[in-house]
């Protein structure tokens, strides 16, 4: 038996397993899209109907007319742009310090930073909310943006640090010999070479902020300041929900993250592989 035949069956089984796993993950997305194109009475029919009859593209327009998604999109983009920009810049700076510079207590503080990742978000939610309410008051986007400008998050720092450690030290030494300072080396040498890891952090941060429901729910209670995630809640009433409109709105909100991931997929895979975050 040739090597081709010996490995044919295991590989076929592997592909079948991957196909089944992919189908399990795609099923909720398919359910959402088909529900967005149906009348409300068809969504929960048993056995399920997968092909809408008739197809109702008007659900998307009705959803846009029912809730001011244009305003919610602007609000979301304000938070996303401020958050992603701050997280990328400050986490890269911190990662550069932890990976390329030598200073007393560096490893201790990095270990302390990693230990902070084990602290559940729910534990700090109330004290953080009370602190921000005292400083900026209610209905402000600052609690959702400013924290990203002070380190960008422990995981982001860790991911970029792991990537920067793979860059040869000789580049720093050559730049120092030429008279460059540490900040100049970061801006002109290390940061451009860390493009893949930086894009991964930007993607993670974008997805986290774009899909964030709890943060805006805690700090914002004016409807004119709602984000897209909060806007979806407008389709759910006290007793009933407009499921076809909710699914149509959710489908539209899902399009930007999918497009962004498709565009940045090459950098995403490369950044994850080189940074050492492997399964």
C-alpha positions in Angstrom: 0.0 0.0 0.0 1.4 3.4 -1.0 1.8 6.3 1.3 -1.0 8.1 -0.6 -3.5 5.3 0.2 -2.3 4.9 3.8 -3.0 8.6 4.6 -6.1 9.0 2.5 -8.6 7.6 4.9 -7.4 9.5 8.1 -7.3 12.7 6.1 -10.8 12.1 4.7 -12.1 11.5 8.3 -10.3 14.7 9.4 -12.0 16.7 6.7 -15.4 15.2 7.6 -14.9 16.1 11.2 -13.9 19.7 10.3 -16.9 20.0 8.0 -19.2 18.8 10.8 -17.6 21.3 13.2 -17.9 24.1 10.7 -21.6 23.3 10.1 -22.2 23.5 13.9 -20.7 27.0 14.0 -22.4 28.2 10.9 -25.9 26.9 11.9 -26.7 29.9 14.2 -25.6 32.3 11.5 -27.7 30.6 8.9 -30.7 30.6 11.3 -30.3 34.4 11.9 -30.1 35.2 8.1 -33.1 33.0 7.2 -35.1 34.5 10.1 -34.2 38.0 8.8 -35.9 37.2 5.5 -39.1 35.7 7.0 -42.4 36.7 8.4 -42.6 36.4 12.2 -45.1 33.6 11.9 -42.6 31.4 10.0 -39.6 31.7 12.3 -40.6 29.1 14.9 -42.5 26.6 12.8 -41.7 23.0 13.6 -40.2 21.3 11.6 -38.1 24.4 10.7 -38.5 26.1 7.3 -35.1 27.0 6.0 -36.2 28.8 2.7 -38.4 31.8 3.4 -41.6 31.9 1.4 -41.9 34.7 0.4 -38.5 36.3 0.9 -39.0 39.6 2.8 -36.1 41.9 2.0 -38.3 44.7 3.3 -37.5 43.5 6.9 -34.1 45.3 6.6 -35.7 48.6 5.6 -38.3 48.3 8.3 -35.6 47.7 10.9 -33.7 50.8 9.8 -36.9 52.9 9.9 -38.0 51.5 13.3 -34.8 52.3 15.2 -32.3 55.2 14.4 -29.4 52.9 13.5 -27.6 55.8 11.8 -27.3 57.6 15.1 -26.3 54.4 16.9 -23.7 53.7 14.2 -22.1 57.1 14.8 -22.1 56.5 18.5 -20.5 53.1 18.1 -17.8 54.4 15.7 -16.9 57.1 18.2 -16.2 54.5 20.8 -14.6 52.1 18.4 -12.1 54.6 16.9 -11.1 56.0 20.2 -10.8 52.6 21.9 -8.9 50.9 19.1 -6.5 53.8 18.6 -5.7 54.0 22.3 -5.3 50.2 22.7 -3.0 49.8 19.8 -0.7 52.7 20.6 -0.4 52.2 24.4 -0.2 48.4 24.4 2.5 48.5 21.8 4.5 51.0 23.9 4.1 48.8 27.0 5.0 45.7 25.0 8.1 47.5 23.7 9.2 48.3 27.2 8.6 44.8 28.5 10.3 43.1 25.6 13.2 45.3 24.4 14.2 47.5 27.3 16.0 46.5 30.5 14.9 48.1 33.7 14.7 47.2 37.4 11.6 45.2 38.3 10.6 44.6 34.7 9.8 40.9 35.1 8.0 41.4 38.4 5.7 44.1 37.0 5.0 41.9 33.9 4.1 39.0 36.1 1.8 41.3 38.1 0.2 42.4 34.9 -0.4 38.8 33.9 -1.9 38.1 37.3 -4.4 40.9 36.8 -5.8 38.9 33.9 -7.1 36.4 36.4 -9.3 39.0 38.1 -12.9 38.6 36.9 -14.5 41.6 35.2 -17.5 41.3 37.5 -15.4 41.9 40.6 -14.2 45.3 39.4 -17.4 46.4 37.7 -19.2 48.2 40.6 -16.1 50.0 42.0 -15.1 51.1 38.5 -18.6 52.4 37.8 -18.7 54.3 41.1 -15.3 55.9 40.4 -16.2 57.0 36.9 -19.6 58.3 38.0 -17.8 60.5 40.5 -15.3 61.8 38.0 -17.3 62.3 34.8 -20.9 61.8 35.8 -23.6 59.7 34.0 -24.0 59.4 30.2 -20.4 59.7 29.1 -18.3 57.7 26.6 -15.1 58.5 28.5 -15.3 55.3 30.7 -15.5 53.3 27.5 -12.6 55.0 25.8 -10.1 56.4 28.3 -9.0 53.0 29.8 -7.7 51.9 26.4 -5.3 54.8 26.5 -3.6 53.5 29.7 -2.0 50.3 28.6 -4.6 48.9 26.2 -5.2 45.7 28.2 -3.0 43.0 29.6 -3.8 40.5 26.9 -2.9 43.0 24.1 0.4 43.8 25.8 1.2 40.1 26.2 0.4 39.4 22.6 2.5 42.2 21.1 5.3 41.5 23.6 5.5 37.9 22.4 5.8 39.1 18.8 8.4 41.8 19.6 10.6 39.2 21.4 11.0 37.4 18.0 12.6 40.5 16.4 16.4 40.3 16.4 18.1 42.5 19.0 20.8 43.5 16.6 18.3 45.9 15.0 18.1 47.9 18.3 21.9 47.8 18.8 22.5 49.1 15.2 20.0 51.9 15.7 21.6 52.9 19.0 25.1 53.0 17.4 23.6 55.3 14.8 22.5 57.6 17.5 18.8 56.8 17.7 16.9 57.0 21.0 14.6 54.3 22.4 11.5 56.1 21.2 12.9 56.6 17.8 13.7 52.9 17.6 10.2 52.0 18.6 8.6 54.3 16.0 10.9 53.6 13.1 12.0 50.0 13.6 10.1 47.9 16.1 6.5 49.2 15.6 6.6 48.8 11.8 8.0 45.3 12.1 5.2 44.3 14.6 2.5 45.1 12.0 1.0 41.6 12.1 0.6 41.6 15.9 -0.7 45.2 15.9 -3.4 44.3 13.4 -4.4 41.3 15.5 -4.8 43.5 18.5 -6.8 46.1 16.5 -9.1 43.3 15.2 -9.6 41.9 18.7 -10.2 45.3 20.1 -12.6 46.3 17.3 -14.7 43.1 17.8 -14.8 43.5 21.6 -16.0 47.1 21.4 -18.3 46.6 18.5 -20.1 43.7 20.3 -19.9 45.2 23.8 -23.4 45.4 25.4 -22.6 45.5 29.1 -20.3 48.6 29.0 -22.7 50.9 27.2 -25.5 49.5 29.3 -23.8 50.5 32.5 -22.5 53.9 31.5 -25.2 55.2 29.1 -28.9 55.5 29.7 -29.9 58.2 27.1 -31.4 56.7 24.0 -29.6 59.2 21.8 -26.3 57.9 23.0 -27.1 54.2 22.5 -24.7 52.0 20.6 -25.7 49.4 18.0 -25.6 46.6 20.6 -28.0 48.5 22.8 -30.1 49.5 19.8 -30.9 45.8 19.2 -32.7 45.8 22.5 -35.2 48.2 21.1 -36.9 45.4 19.2 -37.6 43.4 22.4 -40.7 44.6 24.2 -42.0 43.7 27.6 -44.1 40.8 26.4 -43.2 40.1 22.7 -40.2 40.7 20.4 -40.2 41.7 16.7 -38.0 38.7 15.9 -37.8 39.2 12.1 -36.7 42.9 12.6 -34.3 41.9 15.4 -32.7 39.3 13.1 -32.5 41.7 10.2 -30.8 44.3 12.3 -28.4 41.7 13.8 -27.5 40.6 10.3 -26.7 44.1 9.2 -24.6 44.7 12.3 -22.6 41.5 11.7 -21.5 42.6 8.2 -18.7 45.0 9.2 -16.9 42.6 11.5 -17.0 39.8 8.9 -15.6 42.1 6.2 -12.9 43.4 8.5 -11.9 39.8 9.4 -11.8 38.8 5.7 -9.6 41.7 4.9 -7.2 41.2 7.8 -7.3 37.4 7.9 -3.7 37.0 6.5 -2.3 39.3 9.2 -4.5 37.7 11.9 -3.2 34.2 11.2 0.4 35.4 10.9 0.3 37.5 14.1 -1.3 34.6 16.1 1.3 32.1 14.9 4.4 34.2 15.4 3.3 35.6 18.8 3.2 32.1 20.3 -0.5 32.0 21.0 -1.1 28.5 19.7 -3.6 25.8 20.4 
